Amino acid sequence: MCRNIRTLSNFEPSATEDEIHAAALQYVRKVSGSTRPTKPNQEAFDAAVERIAHVTAHLLADLVTTAPPKDREVEAEKHRARSAKRFAATG
């Protein structure tokens, strides 16, 4: 489940609200142990996602690095190459 959480810091352009929200959602799903909360838990689940997304946005804004920003396309290509290699080895 958490394989979908990607590094969000030090990218140009910066992480979008949607990316931050998706990472927060994956985190809450993992911690809660469910992909869809029951009705009684929906409000707590949604509140947790919003809080974590908010804190994550602040964290990303406050991080300092001397490394040059990463290019999204280059990183995506690296990920595709690793994935192809991994799945070719198991096939």
Protein Blocks (a to p, Z undefined) as FASTA:
>chain_A
ZZmpccfehiacdddfklmmmmmmmmmmmmnopabdcfklmmmmmmmmmmmmmmmmmmmm
mpccfbdcddfklmmmmmmmmmmmmmmmmZZ
